[in-house]
Amino acid sequence: MIQKLFPLDKNYILRQAQTAAQEEGIAMMIAELQSAYTLLYNPLRLRDDTYLQILNYTGYPLDGVRVIYQQLCGIYRYRNGSNQLEILFDGRSHLDKYREDWLDQLRAWTRELGMHESYVKTMLRMTLLYDGESRATFAENRCKSFINEYFQLKIVKRKGDLLLKLA
């Protein structure tokens, strides 16, 4: 990443915080996905084969989830686009504060998205119910499209850069 502004720009610190929190954020997204599946499709928590696979399976690829995580990171930076640093009085660094704020927002968004069958089904197809690369790729594209519609954003490519704008 080439820095065009000064190193203490809020957006650079926010991007660093999001990158540092990626593994924790992905784990949280998977946990919220399991919870969303339970609430939507198995509120009685009946232990059938699918439910047990969703709860216990660990051998799935995380590439698709990383893509969705990065998409949500970009949406968060777009919506919190001010580059003005806050004055913190609690002794934390800006990196710690932005990391915590980001993870709180990610948790809220994944819970909101988890109320929609389309999101839950596509995320399950990419992860916990993974059954092939082609289906996972299709699910990833459908999930990205759903997220763009949900947040009313449009992604535009210009000169190799991705830009977000309101739809």
Secondary structure by P-SEA (a helix, b strand, c coil): cccccccccaaaaaaaaaaaaaaaaaaaaaaaaaaaaaacccccccccaaaaaaaccccccaaaaaaaaaaaaaaaaaaacccccccccccccaaaaaaaaaaaaaaaaaaaaaacaaaaaaaaaaccccccaaaaaaaaaaaaaaaaaaabbbbbbcccbbbbbcc
